[in-house]
């Protein structure tokens, strides 16, 4: 997993670098306004295709749409100013300054009530030091085409700093100012009541068992041999770490994403193998019940596809795998989805901290 993260990070850095140089040459030849316009159009088209191919749900609400409009205006303005800086001076000055927008977002978040720790302040200091080193410009530095004066370098720095300020407001402050360590679900989504089957074969009703509790809801399947056992043991650690009084106010819940194989008997065996006791839910392999669990997946933002390896079974092949975007959702005591943790992002201490944050709310 760490290797993949490094590759994705390196790919992102390479793409940013290519984009910066391309924007400069485009701005010099076609103008900043034209470059900014086509960058926004191409970015929108690419993002839309990306969401459709990966079946990522696009959820819009009134408040969310207003934030998106404001963010769109801010990012467009920031991009235009950044491209203006690229056309007026060297990339070595403009790009590092604009790339420092997360550090600029930190003091902004403090004014909004956030309390960054020493790691955040240290990272900001290192970022600013790196920007100063990377953007050092000597008056005797020349390129094959032109020599940039100190005045040009100063103007480029000012424009780049303005762009970084706009980017920090649009992109950087949300994660820092959030009181949760996981991804805050904003606006919060209310959980519609549902009834599924537990591992004993009986009915389990959401409203009945979740009322007045903070719920930790995880989605997995028992044929998953890598991530799912780890997440289950992390859940077990959280259960064992909670105090007795906290346990009365917190509920743990597992819902399968593979009801065709995970019947109640299979879930019972899974619970025994993992040495856990909280409810594990599924449905019978009937059209009506499959529709009911599909509605639950959709409401919690879970998407999955079945990868066929043969074609013998009625609903699914005898050998198949489940590709799924699953995670853990923290639901507050009012029945609102508040925090999302991806399976590969799980940090037990921080998930527990988010649970306790929800418990501390009035």
N, C-alpha and C positions, 0 to 999 in steps of 0.2 A: 504493500500500500504506500509506504514511504517513497519507493522508487517511482511509482506512478505519479505521486504528487510533485516530485521534483521535475519529472518530464513535462507535466502540465504547466508547472511554473516557468520552466525554461521556454516552453512554447509560447506562453503568454508574453514573456519578456521580449522574445524575438518578434512576435506580432506587433507589439507596441512600438518597437524600434523601427520596423519596416513602415508602420503607419505614420510615424512622426516624419521620417524622411520623405515619404510619398506625399504627405500633406504639404510639406514645404515646397517641393517642386511643383505640385499642382497649384498651390497658392500663388507662386511666382508667375505661372503661365496662364492660369484661368481666373485668378482672383480669389480672395478669401471667401467672399459670399458664395460663389459657385461651389468652391471646395466644401464649405460647411454644409450647404444644401444637399449635395450628393452624398456626403458622408452620413448624414442623418437618414436619407432615403435608403441607402444600401444597408445601413445598420438595422433599420426597421425590418426590411425584407429578410435579411439573414436571420434575425431573431425570431421572426414569425415562422420561417421554415424550420428552424431549430426546434421550436416548441411543438410544431405539428409532427415532425419526424419522431421526436422522443415522447410524444403524447403528454406533454406538460400542460396541465390545466391552466387556462388564463382566466382568472377571477377578477372581476371589476365590481366595485361598489361606488356609491356616491362620494364618500370621503376619500376612498382610494383613488378615484379618478381625479379629484381635485389636486391631490398630492402629485399624481403623475403629470398633470398639466403644468404645475409649478416646477416640478423637477425637469420636465422637458424644456421649458423656457430657459431655466437656469443652465442646464447642460449645453443647450444650443448656444447660448451666449458665451459660456466658458470655452466651448470648442472654437467658436469664431475668434475670440480674443487670443486663444492659444495659437491658432493658425496664423493670426496676424503677427504674433511674436516670432513664429518660425520664419516668416517671410522677411522680417526686419533684422534678424540677427541669427547667430549660430545655433544649431540644434543643441550643442553642448551646454548652452546656457538655459534655453527655454525648457527643454524636456526634464532635466533634473528638478527644476523649481516646481513645475506643474506636478511632477510625480510625488512631491512632498505633501500633497493635499491631505492625506490621513493625519499627518503630524499637525497641520493647521487646524484640522477638525477637533483635535483634542482640547485645546483651550476653549474653543467654541462650546464644546459639550459641557465643560465645567460651568459655564454661565447658565446652562440649562438644567443644572442640578446633578450632573453625573459626578462620580467620585473615582477617577482613574487611580490605579495602583502604581507602585514604583516601576513595574515592568513597562506600563504604558508610557510613563514619563521618560524612562530611560530609552525606549524605542524612539520616541519623538526626538530626543536629543541626538541620538545616533543618526537619525534620518536627516536632520538639519545640518549636522556636521558633514555627512556625505554629500548633501546638495552644495554646500559651500566649496568642498574640495572639487566636485565634478564640474562646477560652473566657473571655476577660476579662469579668468581670461587675461592674457598678457597682451599688451598693446603691440608687441612685436610679432605676435602669432599671425601667420599668413596662411591663406589657402591658395589654390592654384588660380582662383578667379579674382579674389578681393581680400582686402585687409579690413577687419572690423575695428572701428575706433572705440574708445572707451565710452563715448556718448551713445553709440549704437548698442553696445553691450548693456549700458544702464537702462535704455529704453526697453530693450528686450526683456530684461529682468523685471521691470515694472509690469509690463504686459503679462508675462508669465505668472507673476505673483497674483495679479488680479484674476487670471484664469484659475489658479490653484485655490483662491478664496471661494470662487463660485463652485468649483468641483467639490470642495470640502463641505459646503453647505448642502449640496445635492446628493452626494454619494457617501461622504465619510462620517457624518455625525450620528446616523441612526444606530449603527452597531455599538458605538461607544456609549451613547446616551441611554441605551436600553438597560433596564435593571436585570434582564435575564442573560444567562450565558449562552443559551440556545437561541434559535431563531424565533423572535417574537412574531406571533400571528396577529397582525394588525391590519384591518379590524378583526377582533375576535369572532369566531364562528360558533354559533350555538349548536349543540349536539341534539339532533332529533331523536326522540325515544325509539328504541328498537328492542326486539327480542330474538335471541339466538339460542342454540343448544350448548350446554356446558358438557364437560367431559363425563358427567354422570348420566347424560342423556336427558336431563331435565331442562326446562326453560329458564333462561337467564334474562332478566329485564333490566335495561339500563337505568330507567328512572327509579326503580325500586332499590337498586344496589349502589347507585352513585350519589344519591341525594345527600347534600351537605358535605361531600368529600372531594378532596383533590384526587383526581384519577390519573394514573400513569398507564397509558394505553399503548401497547406494542403490537405490531403486525409482523408475523413470521410464518414459516411452515416447517414441519418436522423433518422433511427430506433435505433441508438446508444444513450442510455439514460444517460451514465455516462461521459465518457471522451470527446466525440465529442462536446457537448455543452460548456464544459469548455474551450476546445481549441478554439472554435469559439469566445467566450467572450475574451479570451486572444488576439486573432487576432484583435478584436474590440478595445481593450485597446491600442494595438500598433498603430492602425490607428488613434485613437484620440490623442495619445501622439506625433506622428510625427509633425514636424513643417510644415507650409504651403509649404515652399520650398522643404522639404523632400518628402511631399506627391506627388509632381509632378514627383519625380524620383523613387517612390516605387509603386509597384502594388501588390495587394492581390488577391489570387485565391484559390477557393475550388473546388476539383474534387471528385465526389462520387466514392465509391468502391461498390456501390449497385445500378447500373443503372436499374435493373429489377423493383425495387420499387420507386427509386428516379427519376421519370420523371420530366419534367420541371415544372409542376404544383405543385408537392410535394416540389421541391426546392424553388419555390416561397413562399409557405406557411412557409417553414423552415426559409427563410430569414426574413419574417415578424415576426415570433415568436422570432427570435434572434435579431431583429432590426438591421440588417446589410444590406449593399448595394453592396458589391463587387461581381464579377461574381462567380456563382456556376455552374459547368459544369456536363453534363451527355450525354447519347446517347439514341437513340431509341432502342427498343428491337428487333433488327434485327441482323443477323449473321455478316454482313459486319461492322456495326457500333460497335457491341460488340468487334470485332477484333481490331478496331481502338483504343478504350479506353483501351483494354488489352495491346496494344503496349505501351501506355502512362504509365500504371502501371508498366510494366516491366522496362521501361527506368528509372523510378524514384525509382526502387528498392522496389516496393510494391508487396507483395504476399498475397493471400487470399484463403480461402477455405469456401465452403458453407456447413453448418451443417443442414442436412435435418431433419425435424420433421414430415413430411407427404409426400405423393407422388402424389398430385393431379394436380399440375400445369405443363405447357408444358416445360418450361425451368428450373423452380425451384419449389419446393413444396410451397403450400399456406402458410405454416408456416416454416420459416427457420431463421437461424442466420448467420452472416458473421464473421468468425474469420480472422483477418487481422493483418499484421505487417505494421502499418501505421505510418506516422510521417509528419513532416514539412520540406520541402527542401527550402533552400535559394539559389536563382539563381542570379548570378551577371549580370551587364548590358551588358555583352558580350554573355549571354546565356549559361553560364557554371554553373552546379550544384557545389556549394562550401561547403555548411554546411548542416548537417542533425541533426534534433531534434526529438527524439522519443516522442510520445504523453505523456508518463508518465514521461518524463524528462523536460517538458516545464517549463521554468522560464521566465516570460514575460520580465523582465528587461534585462536578459542576451540575449534573442532572439533579442530584440530591439538593444542591444549593437552590436550584430553580424551584423544586418542590417546596422547600421551606420558605422561599419568597412568596409563593402562592398561599401557603399556610398563614403567613404573617399579614396578609391583606385583610382588611376589615370586611 
